[in-house]
Amino acid sequence: MDRRRPRSTSDEIDLYIRTYYSLLRSSGDVRVRAFEEAHIFSDSSLHAGARDAAPDVAAFAYSAARLPDCAPLLGRLVLGQSIEQFEQAGLAVRDFEVVHARGRRRAMRWDGDATLAVFITSASDIDDLIPLVTVYQIEWNKLHALMGSAPDLGVRDDPDADAALVRLGLSPPDAARLLAAFGPGWRQALRLAAARECDLSIRLLYGSFSQYQTSAQRWWSGIEKPYLALTRGAPRGARRRPLYLVSSNTHSLANLVGGYARAHRDQIHAFAAEQDPEGLAAPLQRAQARGDDAAVSNHLYYLLRAYLNRGDALPEVLAAVQAFDGESGITSVPSPGHIDVSAQLIEVGRLQPERMDRRVHVDGIERLAASDAVILNIDYPLGMAAYHHLSRVAQGVDEIRGVYVMGKAATLNGRVGDVMISSAVYDEHSRNTYLLRNCFSAALLEPFMSEGTVLDNQKAVTVRSAFLQNRDYMSLFYADGYTVLEMEAGPYLSAVYEIINPVRHPNDEIINLSIQVRFDLGVLHYASDTPYSRRQSLLSKSLSFFGVESTYACAVAILRRIFEHEIG
């Protein structure tokens, strides 16, 4: 295996990072315009039009989707680590409205006017948020310059607003993308964009590494109570249940082993035939006609969310789903400790094989009933939060039997929907190169893939932020054989190092975990972005149903690995 470390990263990206961290040391508000020059100079691959006078609508839409819908009304963002911090700064955030972004899980509260309080759980939140807000402001102001000639745009109930935007110079796809980016309040947003420039300010409240650990402790405390409840009733002095940690999402594992979607397939089929969401009714019928059970199940899983969101009875429907899953030993823990990283506890011994997806059936599956293991599935955290969460989990359990990381990534050599399996990870946070014996291989996933390709023996880079990359930066890594760009694997592996060693992880070293780790370790990524391709990009193509096959192929492989490990 090639043990060279990748060459140094982009000087422009490093300058950008140093710029915003030095400015955020100020005890007062910092205007976002102070970041703009360094941001533009960084030549971010995801903000290719930063230097152009014409709006880069794709970059704006990406940023807008990761900010709440109240973003057009904002003038100030305050970043802090706890309610107490905000209150000490004079912000009564307990009385603020809880708001969410469509494309990013992050705890935020809005005062109903111009101030947004943003809770940060690691330094990665800063690295993610600053470029997002900077892109939003740069592109908003380009839109303002473009729309100054049409100040009444969006005032009337005009179904042809996108046509008006085309007349102003936007392409038809960009016009539609802009309206979608603004969300339900697009009319007001258009009026505001035409009327005024965006001049945001940001304040970072004093924070510390220990506060990030405190945040992780609050998160674990919300999980620990139901986890410990699983041990009650065991013989006196019994240890805490052995645990497999899976970092994925809140739907794939539950769908595969809970069985709600398959048990309600007739209702979901009828819903699809009537509503035809995203044009999936016909593909579902074709999969059913050819007897492709895997494809049918994937369609059912994807359609389940839309099916559950029909009508106004969502809380009652979700309660019914959780009760159904509970019969198979699945306990949901939404936003434990008020941290937006939800979790599920899955008791392996209570799973019902007859309800499970046939793809996860392994030889001897009936013997799982004797298992005392628990799967902790968490909605994968952002960047360095992964380090804090795994570190805290390790402190709260007696035995970790496996750690499996599954998430989205950009690929420099594959296509959207491919699966990448890495055996080396360079982590920008620690500057360590981790070598690992990944428990997964192409042969384990290929049976569950009919469209995408499985690429193993890859090398991954854990980046600080989606926007903190440029073409020169990526070329340096690509020249050294690094083809996967993602945000969580490095922090997870830093935590793994500390689980198996009596010291904290080092920095700027090559670390061979393959000969140290005594529990199962697997890292899987599915491609959501091809930044070297002009045809497919994170900014222009949503995974949507296209990513279902790779998502569930990864989830199936993880569950089969856990089950075989337990049976063995």
Residue pairs with C-beta under 8 A, 6 or more apart in sequence:
1 423
1 424
1 435
2 424
2 459
2 480
2 481
3 433
3 435
3 510
4 480
5 426
5 433
5 508
5 510
6 426
6 433
6 461
6 476
6 477
6 480
6 482
7 476
7 479
7 480
8 476
9 428
9 473
9 476
10 42
10 470
10 472
10 473
10 476
12 41
12 42
12 43
12 470
12 472
13 42
13 468
13 469
13 470
13 473
15 38
15 41
15 42
16 35
16 38
16 39
16 41
16 42
16 131
16 468
17 127
17 464
17 468
19 35
19 38
20 35
20 38
20 126
20 130
21 126
23 30
23 34
23 35
24 30
24 126
24 130
24 202
24 204
25 204
26 203
28 203
29 76
29 201
29 202
29 203
30 201
30 202
30 203
31 199
31 200
31 201
32 133
32 134
32 137
32 199
32 200
32 201
32 202
33 137
33 199
35 130
35 134
36 134
36 137
36 138
39 47
39 50
39 131
39 134
39 135
39 138
39 467
40 50
40 51
40 138
42 468
42 470
43 50
43 470
43 471
43 472
44 50
44 131
44 467
44 468
44 469
44 470
45 469
45 470
45 471
45 474
45 531
46 59
46 62
46 466
46 467
46 469
46 531
46 537
46 538
46 539
47 56
47 59
47 131
47 135
47 138
47 467
48 56
48 59
49 55
49 56
49 58
49 59
50 56
50 59
50 135
50 138
53 142
53 145
54 142
54 146
54 169
55 139
55 142
55 143
55 146
55 170
55 174
55 178
56 139
56 142
57 139
57 170
57 174
57 177
57 178
57 181
58 174
58 177
58 537
58 539
58 540
59 135
59 139
59 539
60 135
60 136
60 139
60 140
60 143
60 178
60 181
61 177
61 178
61 180
61 181
61 539
62 103
62 135
62 466
62 538
62 539
63 132
63 133
63 135
63 136
63 139
64 71
64 136
64 181
64 182
64 183
65 101
65 102
65 103
65 104
65 181
66 101
66 102
66 103
66 104
66 128
66 132
67 101
67 132
67 133
67 136
68 99
68 100
68 101
68 108
68 110
68 116
69 99
69 182
69 183
69 184
69 185
70 99
70 110
70 116
71 116
71 136
72 182
72 185
72 188
72 189
72 192
72 193
73 113
73 114
73 192
74 110
74 114
74 115
74 116
74 200
75 114
75 115
75 199
75 200
75 201
76 114
76 115
76 116
76 200
76 201
76 202
76 203
77 115
77 116
77 118
77 129
77 133
77 200
77 201
77 202
77 203
78 86
78 89
78 91
78 115
78 116
78 117
78 118
78 202
78 203
78 205
79 118
79 120
79 125
79 126
79 129
79 202
79 203
79 204
79 205
80 86
80 89
80 117
80 118
80 119
80 120
80 204
80 205
80 207
81 119
81 120
81 121
81 205
81 207
81 208
81 211
81 212
81 214
81 215
82 119
82 211
82 214
82 215
83 93
83 94
85 205
85 206
85 207
85 211
86 93
86 117
86 205
87 93
87 94
89 203
89 205
91 111
91 115
91 117
93 109
93 117
96 109
96 110
96 111
96 112
96 117
97 109
97 110
97 111
97 112
98 107
98 108
98 109
99 108
99 109
99 110
99 116
100 108
101 108
102 183
104 128
104 382
105 340
105 341
105 379
105 382
106 118
106 119
106 125
106 129
106 340
106 382
107 118
107 119
107 335
107 338
107 339
107 340
108 116
108 117
108 118
108 119
109 116
109 117
109 119
110 116
110 117
111 117
118 125
118 129
120 126
120 129
120 207
121 212
121 215
121 216
121 339
121 341
121 381
121 382
121 385
121 388
122 212
122 381
122 382
122 383
122 384
122 385
122 387
122 388
123 212
123 383
123 384
123 429
124 382
124 383
124 384
124 385
124 464
124 465
124 487
124 491
125 382
125 383
125 385
126 204
127 383
127 464
127 465
127 468
128 382
128 383
128 465
128 466
130 202
131 465
131 466
131 467
131 468
132 467
133 200
133 202
135 467
136 198
136 200
137 198
137 199
137 200
140 193
140 197
140 198
141 197
141 198
143 178
143 193
144 193
144 194
144 196
144 197
144 198
146 168
146 169
146 170
147 153
147 168
147 190
147 193
147 194
148 194
149 168
150 164
150 168
150 194
151 191
151 194
151 195
152 194
153 161
153 164
153 165
153 190
153 191
153 194
154 161
154 186
154 187
154 188
154 189
154 190
154 191
154 194
155 187
155 191
158 164
161 179
161 186
161 187
161 190
162 172
162 175
162 176
162 179
163 175
165 174
165 175
165 178
165 179
166 172
166 175
170 178
178 186
179 186
182 189
182 190
183 189
212 384
212 385
212 388
213 388
213 391
213 392
215 337
215 339
215 388
216 339
216 385
216 388
216 389
216 391
216 392
217 337
217 392
218 336
218 337
218 338
218 339
219 336
219 337
219 339
219 341
219 389
219 392
220 336
220 337
220 389
220 392
220 393
220 395
220 396
221 336
221 337
222 333
222 335
222 336
222 337
222 338
222 339
222 343
223 333
223 336
223 343
223 345
223 376
224 396
226 331
226 333
226 345
227 240
227 241
227 243
227 345
227 374
227 376
227 396
227 397
228 240
230 241
230 345
230 347
230 374
231 238
231 239
231 240
231 241
239 398
239 399
240 396
240 397
240 398
240 399
241 372
241 373
241 374
241 397
242 372
242 373
242 374
242 397
242 398
242 399
242 400
242 401
243 373
243 374
243 375
243 376
243 393
243 397
243 399
243 400
243 401
244 373
244 374
244 375
244 376
244 400
244 401
244 402
244 403
244 404
244 520
244 562
244 565
245 376
245 378
245 390
245 393
245 400
245 402
245 403
245 404
246 253
246 375
246 376
246 377
246 378
246 404
246 406
246 558
246 562
247 377
247 378
247 380
247 381
247 386
247 404
247 405
247 406
247 407
247 488
247 492
248 377
248 378
248 379
248 380
248 404
248 406
248 407
248 554
248 555
248 558
249 379
249 380
249 551
250 332
250 342
250 344
250 377
250 379
251 301
251 304
251 305
252 301
252 551
252 552
252 554
252 555
253 344
253 346
253 375
253 377
253 555
253 558
253 559
254 260
254 325
254 330
254 332
254 344
254 346
254 377
255 261
255 301
255 304
255 357
255 552
256 356
256 357
256 359
256 360
256 552
256 555
256 556
256 559
257 328
257 330
257 346
257 351
257 355
257 356
257 357
257 360
257 559
258 324
258 325
258 328
258 330
258 355
259 324
259 328
259 352
259 355
259 356
259 357
260 304
260 321
260 324
260 325
261 268
261 297
261 300
261 301
261 303
261 304
262 297
262 300
262 355
262 357
263 324
263 355
264 307
265 296
265 300
267 307
268 300
268 303
268 304
268 307
269 284
269 288
271 303
271 306
271 307
271 310
272 280
272 281
272 284
272 299
272 303
273 281
273 285
275 281
275 306
275 310
276 282
277 303
277 306
278 544
278 545
280 299
280 302
280 303
280 545
283 299
284 296
284 299
284 303
287 295
287 296
287 299
288 296
293 358
294 359
294 448
294 450
295 450
297 357
297 359
297 552
298 548
298 549
298 552
299 545
299 548
301 548
301 552
302 545
302 548
308 314
308 317
308 318
308 321
322 330
322 332
325 332
327 352
328 346
328 350
328 351
328 352
328 355
329 346
329 347
329 348
329 349
329 350
329 351
330 344
330 345
330 346
330 347
331 344
331 345
331 346
332 342
332 343
332 344
333 342
333 343
333 344
333 345
334 342
335 341
335 342
336 342
336 343
341 378
341 379
341 380
341 381
341 385
341 389
342 378
342 379
343 376
343 377
343 378
343 379
344 375
344 376
344 377
344 378
345 374
345 375
345 376
346 374
346 375
346 376
346 377
347 374
348 368
348 371
348 372
348 373
348 374
348 375
348 562
348 563
348 566
349 368
349 369
349 370
349 371
349 372
349 373
351 368
353 361
353 365
353 366
353 368
356 365
357 556
359 448
359 552
359 556
359 560
360 556
360 559
360 560
360 563
362 560
362 563
362 564
362 567
363 567
364 567
365 563
365 567
367 567
368 563
368 566
368 567
371 566
373 401
373 562
373 566
375 562
376 393
378 389
380 386
380 405
380 406
380 407
380 488
381 389
381 488
382 487
382 488
383 429
383 464
383 465
383 487
383 488
383 491
384 429
384 491
385 491
386 405
386 488
386 491
386 492
386 495
387 429
387 491
387 492
387 494
387 495
390 403
390 491
390 492
390 495
390 496
390 499
391 495
391 498
391 499
393 400
394 400
394 495
394 498
394 499
400 499
400 519
401 519
401 520
401 565
402 439
402 519
402 520
402 521
402 522
402 561
402 562
402 565
403 492
403 496
403 519
403 520
403 521
403 522
404 520
404 521
404 522
404 523
404 524
404 558
404 561
404 562
405 488
405 489
405 492
405 522
405 523
405 524
406 524
406 525
406 526
406 554
406 555
406 558
407 486
407 487
407 488
407 524
407 525
407 526
408 486
408 525
408 526
408 527
408 528
408 529
408 543
409 420
409 460
409 484
409 485
409 486
409 525
409 526
409 527
409 528
409 529
410 484
410 485
410 486
410 527
410 528
410 529
410 530
410 531
410 538
411 418
411 420
411 455
411 483
411 484
411 485
411 527
411 529
411 530
412 474
412 477
412 478
412 482
412 483
412 484
412 485
412 530
412 531
412 532
413 455
413 478
413 483
414 420
414 453
414 455
414 483
414 527
414 530
415 452
415 453
415 527
415 530
415 536
416 527
416 528
416 529
416 530
416 536
416 541
416 543
416 546
416 547
417 451
417 452
417 526
417 527
417 543
417 546
417 547
417 549
417 550
418 452
418 453
418 454
418 455
418 526
418 527
418 550
419 445
419 449
419 452
419 453
419 454
419 455
419 524
419 525
419 526
419 527
419 550
419 553
419 554
420 455
420 456
420 458
420 460
420 483
420 484
420 524
420 525
420 526
420 527
421 438
421 440
421 441
421 442
421 445
421 454
421 455
421 456
421 457
421 458
421 523
421 524
421 525
422 436
422 438
422 458
422 459
422 460
422 484
422 489
422 523
422 525
423 435
423 436
423 437
423 438
423 456
423 457
423 458
423 459
424 433
424 434
424 435
424 436
424 459
424 460
425 433
425 434
425 436
425 459
425 460
425 461
425 462
425 489
425 490
425 493
425 523
426 432
426 433
426 434
426 459
426 460
426 461
426 462
426 477
426 482
426 490
427 433
427 434
427 462
427 489
427 490
427 491
427 493
427 494
428 461
428 462
428 463
428 464
428 490
429 462
429 464
429 490
429 491
429 494
430 490
430 494
430 505
430 506
430 507
430 508
431 507
431 508
432 490
432 493
432 494
432 505
432 506
432 507
432 508
432 509
432 510
432 511
433 509
433 510
433 511
434 490
434 493
434 497
434 511
434 513
435 510
435 511
435 512
435 513
435 514
436 493
436 513
436 514
436 517
436 521
436 523
437 513
437 514
437 517
437 521
438 456
438 521
438 522
438 523
439 520
439 521
439 522
439 561
440 456
440 522
440 523
440 524
440 557
440 561
441 456
442 454
442 455
442 456
444 557
444 560
444 561
445 454
445 524
445 553
445 554
445 557
446 454
448 549
448 552
448 553
448 556
448 557
449 549
449 550
449 553
450 549
451 549
452 526
452 527
452 549
452 550
452 553
454 553
455 483
458 483
458 484
459 480
459 481
459 482
459 483
459 484
460 482
460 483
460 484
460 485
460 486
460 489
460 523
460 525
461 477
461 482
461 484
461 485
461 486
462 486
462 487
462 488
462 489
462 490
462 491
463 469
463 485
463 486
463 487
464 487
465 487
466 487
466 538
469 485
469 531
474 485
474 531
474 532
477 485
484 525
485 529
485 531
486 525
489 523
489 525
492 523
493 511
493 513
494 505
496 513
496 517
496 521
497 505
497 511
497 513
498 504
498 505
500 513
500 516
500 517
500 518
501 516
505 511
513 521
520 561
520 565
522 558
522 561
524 554
524 557
524 558
526 547
526 550
526 551
526 553
526 554
527 550
528 538
528 543
528 547
529 536
529 537
529 538
530 536
530 537
531 537
531 538
